[in-house]
Structure formats: C-alpha cells, structure tokens
Amino acid sequence: MTVPIGIHDIALATGHYAMDLAELARHNGADVNKYYIGLGQTSQTVPAPDEDIVTLAAAAAKQIVARHGVEGIRTILFATESGIDQSKSAAVYVQDLIGLPAASRAVELKQACYGGTSALQLAVGIVARDPEQRVLVIASDIAKYDLDSGGESTQGGAAVAMLVAANPNLAVVDETVGLYTANVQDFWRPNYRSTPLVDGKLSVSAYLEAVEQAWKDYEGRGGRGVSEFAGFCYHQPFTKMAHKAHTRLLELKGIEATAARLHADLSPTTIYNRAIGNSYTASLFVGFTSLLDHSDDLDGRSVALFSYGSGCVAELFSVTMVPGYRAHLRTADNRAAIARREPISYEKYRALRDFTLPEDGSELVVSARSRSPFRLTAISGHSRIYAAAHAQ
Ligand code: COA
C-alpha cells in the first residue's frame, strides 16, 4: 500500500507596508478601475528596507516549526525568482535563522513563478522514498518592476512555507500531473538587472497557451474532469489572470464561462492575492491558502492547481483535501498578516523604492522598520546580516 503524501501544514507571511492602487493611479493619472476591475488588484505589499525574501521566508517557516518542531526535516527547498545571491542558497539563511537541523540539505530552485511547484513535487518524491522524512518547502518573492512600467501595478510580495509529509493533515498531492515547457521570452531577468524585462501581452498569451497544453497533457494521462474539482487555484500575477485562465479551460471543455460560474469557481482563491499583489513563486500557494480560508468544507474533495512560470514552464496538478483539514488552518493569522500592513502613500512608496542596498562593498546598518520576527540588520563584508527580532 502506498502512503499518502502531501501538505501537512501551510503558513503565510507578507511585508510591512501596503500601497492602495488608488495611490498609483493618483500618480500616473490612470483610472483606478483599470487596477481594481481590469487587473483585479486593490493593493500591493511593499517591503520595508529591513525585509527581503529571506526574512519573509523565515517568518512563514517559523510558524511551521513552532507547531511541528524540526524533527525529520532533512531537506529545505527554497523557490524564488528574486534571489539575493548568485551562488549561496537563501535556504541556508533560513536554516540558520529558525534553527533547522544541521543534518539537512538546503537548496534554492528557480524557474520564474513556477519554482514553488517544482519544490513541492521534489519534496513529495523525497518523502515517497523515506516517509519518515519531512521536507520544508518555501516559496518567497518580492515582485518588483521598473518604475512607471505596465508591470508596476502588479507588484507585491509574500512567502509561503509548507511542510510536506506522509499522512498529511491538510492535502494529499495527487499523482497525475500535466506538464508544459516552451522557450518563450515573455519575462526574464539577466544577472545584471534588479527588475525583469517583460513583454506583458506575450506573457498573458503564453500563460493561456500553457493552461491549454498542460491541461491536455493532464487529460491524456488520465486526469480528472473539470466537473470533478471542488476548487481551482491559478498562479495569479494579478487576479484577473485567474479569470482569463479559467475561461480558457472552461471553453476548451465546451463549458460556458459565465460571470456567475467564474465567480463561484474563483472568488475564494483570489481574496488574499487581490490585496498582496504578485508574489511570483508564492502566488499560487497564497491563492491556495485563500481558498482554504474562504471555502465551505472541502473534506475529501479535490482542488486543481495551475502553476505558470514565464520562460516558460507550467504544471497542472491537484490535491485532495484530507477530512478534518479545517482544524489545522491558520485563517486568523493569515488575515492578520495582510490586515496589519501599514498603508502608505505613493510618495512613501517612491522613497522606499529609492532605498537600495549598496552594490560596491560599502557597509550599511539597516534601521529597524518592520514588525517581522526576522530582520535584515546590516550589509557587512558584502554579506547580508540577519537577526531574529528578540536577539536585537
Ligand atoms: N475600467 C475597467 N477595466 C479597465 C479600465 C477601466 N477604466 N481600463 C483598462 N481596463 C482593463 C483592460 O481592458 C484590460 O482588461 P483585459 O485584459 O481583460 O482586456 C486590463 O484592464 C489591463 O489593461 P491593459 O491596458 O492591458 O494594461 P497594461 O497595458 O498595463 O498591461 C499587464 C497589463 C498585465 C500586461 C501588465 O500589468 C504587465 O506587464 N504585468 C507584468 C507581467 C504579468 O503580470 N504577466 C502576466 C502573466 S505571467
């Protein structure tokens, strides 16, 4: 008998500030409904200077470790698009910050926004080989585009940490998946740039093509039919993208994508993403968390998840919710993490954007600004120095 493997726990963290997109509209003269309705975004998380992908990741992972301890964790998989180092993995910093075992492998994975799904599937494989082990999967990103570019309205940031284990409390990761890879230049970030180069319209059409192709692969491998799913989660660079993607899937199956159908299928999965903005690798799992926190009982039901990373790699997979999963959710904490962000004006956002870490080896002490349990405290010797809040 094969042991069920999947998501035992899932925790969310986001940054300190939030800018309402009305502020961006005030700056650039756009009709705010382009953002609120056209993109389906109300605000975006803006990190404080003492936050980065490592502090967000550690804040998410700390919640997992506080509940489950570190026993059996021998692998930490950290997926990100916004890596802080060309060589050293961000997972090593998290291992140190939250006291994960030294007898562990800690690595970083990259394929734009898809990386978190690859980490999840690799984790399932590791646990399949040794069900005594548990794998900490982290997806953490800060989405940052050029000032006054089309992508600026879709910025955001968040981290999601998941504990992958045998006999999980929350969701079993089902075996059948649909895959699609194509060499598309829709979004990429050369090593010398801090913001991506992006062909926004191409990225939308490449994403939709990937939905179709991944679904066809999934179907060809004996996957479930659309009507067998109780929920649908899509990677959400902006929440309207989930509507476009689901419309494409429904139409492919000859189902009319009415506004009522789209609302029923998607509204619970877009609530957090609407407020946070894009969080690249974390976005799909923010959407999954939102679904779990805003759905009627999904006991024993299956949820379809579609992961897309520009460039591009896509995967259609599913999970089946474990009966009683609702007792293990973190709904109040997740809502609080989003609600407690400090609202900022466009001017404050610009000041935060203008703050950059030194790139010439000079030293910097980063003053405490966020309430994060972990902070970036300094740049010293070309290194980022982190500390737990209680240690400062
Ligand atoms: N009221 C309501 N809707 C409005 C509006 C208004 N006043 N003004 C514009 N809109 C709608 C548009 O009709 C469009 O909707 P549609 O796509 O359903 O037709 C939507 O708002 C966006 O408008 P658009 O002119 O296309 O915006 P843009 O030129 O700023 O580009 C992106 C949008 C997504 C391409 C851009 O934000 C981007 O490049 N983002 C980064 C890359 C990304 O997220 N890619 C997604 C796939 S990975």
Boltz pocket constraint, residues with backbone or C-beta under 6 A from the ligand:
constraints:
  - pocket:
      binder: B
      contacts: [[A, 31], [A, 32], [A, 33], [A, 34], [A, 35], [A, 37], [A, 38], [A, 39], [A, 150], [A, 151], [A, 152], [A, 153], [A, 154], [A, 198], [A, 199], [A, 200], [A, 201], [A, 203], [A, 204], [A, 207], [A, 237], [A, 238], [A, 241], [A, 310]]
      max_distance: 6.0
